[in-house]
């Protein structure tokens, strides 16, 4: 006689269920294991891996449609170091004009930062007031560029060094601060075009941060390539040799993790300086070894 229950709930039925479920479990395990093992390849195929040429940020029109970066900055004082505030204020106006022209071919309306704040200490910045380890910082929410001018706004002291040289525009003490300003402006541009929006499939982590920061180094070098090229060469070479900082090893390691090594920074600066294009600064499709 057959019916709704023509089987016994005993041992025989249990073994049949196991035999039917086991292959499914094995397939599931293989799929999960393969996904974990091939995660990088799958991300690269889908364009979500850092450094993938297929990723949304690597293929952003900003890299292919923008105009050339660089040009002489009208209005800069003849003596750059005489008044750091005046030099940096004039450079900010120049960067506004420059980036407006760069973004126009890409169909992007440039917006000036809400404020460019030249500060004597981190407490005066619009953000990052509890972090005392920066020369400049961009506050994305407020669109404020902050640059630390050590020694006070009007004494032109720069980094405090004086080699006694006379090149007709000061000895370049303020130039590292000029580069910092150009770097933070690059972050402002990254925010305008949406590269730093973090709303894509890419994951924000230290690898992402390094690509963001190294691109800003490259774009800053491109922006200043015609302003004071010999000073830019000096700054890049000092960075390449690691002479730009006396930070502790712990701080230096943290800096490398989030901003890239000095060597990588110098290499991307060289690319920006030589090429003068946004495309040359596309760190997002570079192999990992170039953004370490």
RODO-2510 file (C-alpha; in nm, 4 decimals, decimal comma):
residues 292
     n   res          X          Y          Z
     1     x     0,0000     0,0000     0,0000
     2     x     0,1362     0,3421    -0,0893
     3     x     0,0477     0,6802     0,0555
     4     x     0,1796     1,0125     0,1612
     5     x     0,4270     0,8367     0,3902
     6     x     0,5409     0,5193     0,2217
     7     x     0,8884     0,5435     0,3750
     8     x     1,0213     0,4879     0,7221
     9     x     1,1919     0,7735     0,9062
    10     x     1,4580     0,5241     1,0075
    11     x     1,8276     0,4935     0,9152
    12     x     1,7833     0,3895     0,5502
    13     x     1,6071     0,7097     0,4512
    14     x     1,8667     0,9243     0,6305
    15     x     2,1533     0,7714     0,4338
    16     x     1,9731     0,8481     0,1051
    17     x     1,9316     1,2136     0,2009
    18     x     2,2993     1,2412     0,2818
    19     x     2,3887     1,0912    -0,0555
    20     x     2,1728     1,3468    -0,2321
    21     x     2,2950     1,6488    -0,0301
    22     x     2,6654     1,5635    -0,0302
    23     x     2,7304     1,6445    -0,4001
    24     x     2,5574     1,9802    -0,3593
    25     x     2,7713     2,0567    -0,0563
    26     x     3,0874     1,9582    -0,2434
    27     x     2,9982     2,1817    -0,5382
    28     x     2,9254     2,4692    -0,3008
    29     x     3,2591     2,4197    -0,1271
    30     x     3,4433     2,4160    -0,4598
    31     x     3,2692     2,7337    -0,5747
    32     x     3,3406     2,9184    -0,2484
    33     x     3,6993     2,7985    -0,2396
    34     x     3,7552     2,8913    -0,6020
    35     x     3,6071     3,2357    -0,5461
    36     x     3,8432     3,2993    -0,2557
    37     x     4,1438     3,1596    -0,4422
    38     x     4,0690     3,3485    -0,7635
    39     x     3,9359     3,6609    -0,5952
    40     x     4,2029     3,8846    -0,7427
    41     x     4,1519     3,7499    -1,0956
    42     x     3,7756     3,7879    -1,0668
    43     x     3,8112     4,1438    -0,9374
    44     x     4,0425     4,2253    -1,2242
    45     x     3,7985     4,0750    -1,4728
    46     x     3,5096     4,2721    -1,3262
    47     x     3,7178     4,5873    -1,2973
    48     x     3,6927     4,6193    -0,9192
    49     x     4,0535     4,5396    -0,8276
    50     x     4,2930     4,8255    -0,7475
    51     x     4,5117     4,8744    -1,0529
    52     x     4,2661     4,7141    -1,2911
    53     x     4,2558     4,8969    -1,6231
    54     x     3,8833     4,8104    -1,6300
    55     x     3,7946     4,9831    -1,3051
    56     x     3,5588     5,2781    -1,3132
    57     x     3,8157     5,5141    -1,1678
    58     x     4,0932     5,4025    -1,4066
    59     x     3,8686     5,4608    -1,7086
    60     x     3,7275     5,7902    -1,5793
    61     x     3,6966     6,0526    -1,8544
    62     x     3,9034     6,2866    -1,6368
    63     x     4,2127     6,0954    -1,7508
    64     x     4,1390     6,0941    -2,1220
    65     x     3,9455     6,4140    -2,1950
    66     x     4,1117     6,6798    -1,9783
    67     x     4,3350     6,9461    -2,1255
    68     x     4,7100     6,9849    -2,0633
    69     x     4,8260     7,0743    -1,7131
    70     x     5,0817     7,3460    -1,6440
    71     x     5,1769     7,6885    -1,7684
    72     x     5,3356     8,0048    -1,6410
    73     x     5,1659     8,1614    -1,3403
    74     x     5,1094     8,5307    -1,3914
    75     x     5,1051     8,7353    -1,0751
    76     x     5,3636     8,5412    -0,8740
    77     x     5,6040     8,7734    -0,6884
    78     x     5,9540     8,7993    -0,8301
    79     x     6,0918     8,7157    -0,4873
    80     x     5,9003     8,4022    -0,3895
    81     x     6,0419     8,3892    -0,0374
    82     x     5,9926     8,7546     0,0460
    83     x     5,6304     8,7055     0,1523
    84     x     5,5072     8,3470     0,1742
    85     x     5,1449     8,4534     0,2144
    86     x     5,1534     8,6694    -0,0972
    87     x     5,3240     8,3956    -0,2988
    88     x     5,0795     8,1260    -0,1930
    89     x     4,7765     8,3486    -0,2455
    90     x     4,8940     8,4328    -0,5975
    91     x     4,9621     8,0655    -0,6662
    92     x     4,6113     7,9709    -0,5500
    93     x     4,4612     8,2145    -0,8012
    94     x     4,6843     8,0679    -1,0703
    95     x     4,5773     7,7126    -0,9829
    96     x     4,2125     7,8145    -1,0041
    97     x     4,2635     7,9473    -1,3562
    98     x     4,4733     7,6479    -1,4539
    99     x     4,2303     7,3799    -1,3381
   100     x     3,9340     7,5598    -1,4915
   101     x     4,1110     7,5411    -1,8287
   102     x     4,2178     7,1779    -1,7736
   103     x     3,8673     7,0548    -1,6909
   104     x     3,6797     7,2491    -1,9570
   105     x     3,7555     7,0014    -2,2431
   106     x     3,6255     6,7191    -2,0207
   107     x     3,2964     6,9031    -1,9752
   108     x     3,3523     6,9572    -1,6038
   109     x     3,2629     7,2901    -1,4432
   110     x     3,5464     7,3815    -1,2105
   111     x     3,4534     7,5228    -0,8723
   112     x     3,7062     7,7077    -0,6614
   113     x     3,7665     7,5803    -0,3074
   114     x     3,5361     7,7404    -0,0556
   115     x     3,8469     7,8669     0,1209
   116     x     4,2245     7,8457     0,0997
   117     x     4,3435     7,8659     0,4575
   118     x     4,7111     7,9403     0,5268
   119     x     4,7677     7,8382     0,8871
   120     x     5,0486     7,8658     1,1357
   121     x     4,9418     7,5567     1,3302
   122     x     4,7074     7,2587     1,2741
   123     x     4,4592     7,3971     1,5271
   124     x     4,3759     7,6762     1,2830
   125     x     4,2737     7,4359     1,0032
   126     x     3,9167     7,3566     0,9028
   127     x     3,9784     6,9867     0,9754
   128     x     4,2571     6,7597     1,0972
   129     x     4,3025     6,9741     1,4060
   130     x     4,3890     6,6706     1,6199
   131     x     4,6402     6,5335     1,3699
   132     x     4,9698     6,7172     1,3960
   133     x     5,1492     6,5270     1,1208
   134     x     5,0584     6,7133     0,8036
   135     x     5,1942     6,9946     0,5910
   136     x     4,8622     7,0389     0,4150
   137     x     4,5168     6,8880     0,4339
   138     x     4,2036     6,9041     0,2197
   139     x     3,8691     6,9052     0,3985
   140     x     3,6401     6,7377     0,1482
   141     x     3,3118     6,8124     0,3216
   142     x     3,3869     7,1836     0,3472
   143     x     3,5962     7,2056     0,0272
   144     x     3,8669     7,3890     0,2227
   145     x     4,2352     7,3716     0,1303
   146     x     4,4617     7,4071     0,4349
   147     x     4,8364     7,4626     0,4125
   148     x     5,0731     7,4878     0,7061
   149     x     5,3051     7,7870     0,6749
   150     x     5,5514     7,7286     0,9555
   151     x     5,6995     8,0204     1,1405
   152     x     5,4039     8,2510     1,0819
   153     x     5,2281     8,3825     0,7755
   154     x     5,4452     8,6813     0,6894
   155     x     5,8051     8,5988     0,7742
   156     x     5,8727     8,3874     0,4641
   157     x     6,0620     8,1385     0,6761
   158     x     5,9531     7,8284     0,4797
   159     x     6,1246     7,5228     0,6291
   160     x     6,3687     7,7295     0,8307
   161     x     6,6749     7,6506     0,6191
   162     x     6,9025     7,9021     0,4482
   163     x     7,1810     7,7979     0,2168
   164     x     7,2712     8,1530     0,1257
   165     x     7,2011     8,1039    -0,2444
   166     x     7,0625     8,3808    -0,4652
   167     x     6,8803     8,2694    -0,7787
   168     x     6,6744     8,5816    -0,8401
   169     x     6,3576     8,4472    -0,6787
   170     x     6,4735     8,3574    -0,3308
   171     x     6,6444     8,0367    -0,2267
   172     x     6,3329     7,8249    -0,2687
   173     x     6,2366     7,7981     0,0972
   174     x     5,8706     7,8554     0,0186
   175     x     5,8616     7,6224    -0,2811
   176     x     5,7893     7,3014    -0,0810
   177     x     5,4876     7,4840     0,0617
   178     x     5,3871     7,5822    -0,2920
   179     x     5,4021     7,2148    -0,3861
   180     x     5,1878     7,1281    -0,0842
   181     x     4,9306     7,3836    -0,1975
   182     x     4,9296     7,2354    -0,5497
   183     x     4,8936     6,8857    -0,3992
   184     x     4,5904     6,9861    -0,1918
   185     x     4,4406     7,1569    -0,4957
   186     x     4,4782     6,8248    -0,6774
   187     x     4,2694     6,6634    -0,4020
   188     x     4,0088     6,9333    -0,4592
   189     x     4,0015     6,8460    -0,8289
   190     x     3,9749     6,4737    -0,7491
   191     x     3,6680     6,5576    -0,5408
   192     x     3,5142     6,7719    -0,8154
   193     x     3,5423     6,5023    -1,0834
   194     x     3,4254     6,2287    -0,8454
   195     x     3,7414     6,0208    -0,8210
   196     x     3,7544     6,0479    -0,4436
   197     x     3,3788     6,0088    -0,3929
   198     x     3,4091     5,6430    -0,2797
   199     x     3,0719     5,5512    -0,4260
   200     x     3,1977     5,2934    -0,6724
   201     x     3,2702     4,9234    -0,6410
   202     x     3,6341     4,9798    -0,5521
   203     x     3,7246     4,9369    -0,1867
   204     x     3,8721     5,2256     0,0123
   205     x     4,1804     5,1026     0,1914
   206     x     4,5484     5,1916     0,2168
   207     x     4,6073     5,0822    -0,1440
   208     x     4,3339     5,3214    -0,2587
   209     x     4,4774     5,5981    -0,0402
   210     x     4,8240     5,5521    -0,1915
   211     x     4,6872     5,5826    -0,5448
   212     x     4,4912     5,8936    -0,4478
   213     x     4,7925     6,0593    -0,2843
   214     x     5,0430     5,9647    -0,5539
   215     x     4,8088     6,0973    -0,8206
   216     x     4,7936     6,4251    -0,6281
   217     x     5,1764     6,4334    -0,6246
   218     x     5,1812     6,3781    -0,9995
   219     x     4,9174     6,6425    -1,0702
   220     x     5,0920     6,8929    -0,8429
   221     x     5,4197     6,8401    -1,0299
   222     x     5,2377     6,8830    -1,3623
   223     x     5,0799     7,2061    -1,2379
   224     x     5,4167     7,3504    -1,1290
   225     x     5,6285     7,2182    -1,4164
   226     x     5,6554     7,5605    -1,5796
   227     x     5,6466     7,7715    -1,2635
   228     x     5,9870     7,6967    -1,1096
   229     x     6,1178     7,3829    -1,2843
   230     x     6,4611     7,3845    -1,1228
   231     x     6,3099     7,4096    -0,7732
   232     x     6,0699     7,1291    -0,8640
   233     x     6,3707     6,9193    -0,9702
   234     x     6,5400     6,9853    -0,6353
   235     x     6,2280     6,8922    -0,4400
   236     x     6,1752     6,5736    -0,6392
   237     x     6,5376     6,4656    -0,5980
   238     x     6,5313     6,5285    -0,2241
   239     x     6,2154     6,3199    -0,2040
   240     x     6,3736     6,0389    -0,4061
   241     x     6,6651     6,0264    -0,1605
   242     x     6,4380     6,0392     0,1420
   243     x     6,5835     6,3643     0,2703
   244     x     6,2520     6,5448     0,2870
   245     x     6,1554     6,4309     0,6359
   246     x     6,3021     6,3562     0,9784
   247     x     5,9975     6,1606     1,0992
   248     x     6,0303     5,8628     1,3296
   249     x     6,0392     5,5180     1,1712
   250     x     5,6871     5,4487     1,2963
   251     x     5,5525     5,7696     1,1439
   252     x     5,7481     5,7060     0,8234
   253     x     5,5975     5,3566     0,7945
   254     x     5,2472     5,4939     0,8430
   255     x     5,3174     5,7607     0,5820
   256     x     5,4366     5,5004     0,3310
   257     x     5,1293     5,2852     0,3926
   258     x     4,8823     5,5665     0,3219
   259     x     5,0785     5,7943     0,0870
   260     x     5,3294     5,5657    -0,0824
   261     x     5,7066     5,5545    -0,0513
   262     x     5,9310     5,8513    -0,1195
   263     x     6,0614     5,6712    -0,4254
   264     x     5,7104     5,6218    -0,5654
   265     x     5,6247     5,9834    -0,4936
   266     x     5,9342     6,1027    -0,6802
   267     x     5,8580     5,8787    -0,9783
   268     x     5,5021     6,0060    -1,0107
   269     x     5,6231     6,3628    -0,9729
   270     x     5,8640     6,3004    -1,2590
   271     x     5,5820     6,1701    -1,4790
   272     x     5,3692     6,4744    -1,4116
   273     x     5,6624     6,7078    -1,4653
   274     x     5,7632     6,5454    -1,7937
   275     x     5,4212     6,4821    -1,9484
   276     x     5,2035     6,7598    -1,8108
   277     x     4,8840     6,5593    -1,8647
   278     x     4,6169     6,4123    -1,6420
   279     x     4,6481     6,0823    -1,8278
   280     x     5,0132     6,0515    -1,7268
   281     x     4,8965     6,0704    -1,3641
   282     x     4,6517     5,7794    -1,3830
   283     x     4,7776     5,5892    -1,0804
   284     x     4,4576     5,3852    -1,0780
   285     x     4,5672     5,1521    -1,3555
   286     x     4,9320     5,1297    -1,2500
   287     x     5,0690     4,7954    -1,1230
   288     x     5,1015     4,7594    -0,7474
   289     x     5,4782     4,7980    -0,7528
   290     x     5,4482     5,1538    -0,8847
   291     x     5,2132     5,2673    -0,6087
   292     x     5,3801     5,1064    -0,3084
***
